[in-house]
Amino acid sequence: MGSEQRAEVESILDPAVSAAGFDLEGLTVTKAGRRLLVRVLVDKDGGISLDDVAVVSKACSKALDESDSTGGPFADTPYTLEVSSPGVDRPLTEPRHWRRNIGRLVAVNIGEEPVKGRIADASERGIELEADGARRSATYAELGPGKVQIELR
């Protein structure tokens, strides 16, 4: 799917997802045989439940159906809609991603330095990490993408 088509689908789905109270975290449209597969990743503070996925699926289906009645991107093409939450392997790149993972162990580069620590706080400016028994602050501009570390207890 071209970036123009993807932008068109995003312009239809983003307002529907936002109106339902969620953030659109990712969107892909790929060919699957004769159909298109529309994958939508959504999240919100506190995480999402299966009930939330159902709410978002209905909102997205309705928005796409309404756009198709006026010649939208899938008016002539069958598609399958798949809604899910981002996995733990999604890189932390937005302030909301960091905020939603407070308390978790992450690996991130601060400038050129690789650091592993627990997210102690996240604001609109940056984060605070507990790393090696000390607190470290970094602005989002200083951070590379963070990666949540899986902890087995």
N, C-alpha and C positions, 0 to 999 in steps of 0.2 A: 504494500500500500504506500502510495506517495505521501510526502509530508503535507501536501495540500489537502488530500482526502482525510488524513489523520487529524489535521487541524479542524476540518469541518465536523468530524465526529466528536472531537473534544469540545468544540463550541456548543454542541447539542447536549453532551453528557455532563460537562462541568457544572452548569447551572442546576441541573436536576439533582446531581450528587450533593452540591452545596445546600440546596433547598431542603434536602432530606437530613442535613446536619452532619455531613461527612466531608472529608477532603479527598479529591481525586488524586491518587498518588502515582498512577501509571495507567497507560492505555496502549494496547497493541491490537492491530487488526491484521490477521494473517489468513491466507487461503488454506482451506481444509477441504480438499476435493472440490465439489461444486459450490460449497458454501464458504462463507467468511466466518472466521472465529473472532469475536470481539471480546478481548480480555480486559476487564476493568479492575484495577486495584484501588481499594478505598481504605481509609483509616480515620480514626478520631481519637481524641484524648480518652484514655481509659481502655482503648482497644475496641474491637468490634466482635459481636456475637453472631451466631447463625441467624437469629431473628433480624439483626441489623443487615446482614447480607440479603435476606429476603426483601426487606424494605427498599434497599438500594436497587436490587434487581427489578422490582416493580417500577420504581421511579425511572430507571434507565430504559426499560422496555417501553414505558408510556412515552417518554421523550423521543425515542427512536421511531415509534409508530406514528406519532404526531408529525415528525419531520418527513417521514415517508409519504404521508398523505399530501405533502406539498413538494414531492420529487426529491426527497432526501437521499443520502448516500446509499441506502439499502432498498430503495423503492423497487428496483428490478433484480435484487440479489438476495437469496436466502442467507440468513446468518444465524449463528449460535452465540448467545450472550453468556459470558462466564464472569461472575463477580466474586472476588476474594479479597483477603487482606494481604498486605505485603508479608513475605516470610521474614524470619529473623536474619536472613542473609542480606536483606536490603541495606545498602549503605546509608548511613546517617548523613544527610546533606543539608537539610532545612532545620531552622531553629525548632520547629514543632517535632521533628524526628528526635532530636536530642532531648527535648522536654519530656516526650513520651517514654523515654528510656532511662529516666533518673533512677539511680540505684543499681543499674546494670553495669557489668564489667565490659569495657570497650577497648579496642585497639585503634589508635589514630596517630597520624603524624601531626605534631605541632611544629610548624615550619618544616625543617628537614628531619627533626628528631622523632623516631617512633616511640610512642608512649602507650603503656597499658595501665588502665586505672578504672575506677568506678565513678560514674557520673554522679556528682554530689548536688549540682544545681545547673540549671540552664535558664538563661534570660534571653531577651531580644538581642543583646549585645554579644553574648558568648556563653561559655560553660566553665564550670569548676570541676576538676577531677581530683579524686583521692588517689594518688599514685605514690608508691613506695613510702607510705606513712606521712606524706605531706600533701597539702592542697596546691594544685596548679590551676591557674586561670588562663584562658585563651579566648580570643575573639574568634568569631566564625571565619573571618578573613585569614586567620593564622592556621585554621584546621583543614586537614585533608578530609576525605570522607571517612567517617567512623564505621567500625564494624563491631557489632555486638558479639561478645565471646560466649560460647555455650559453657555453662557451668554445671557439672554433674555433682549432685550432693548426696 
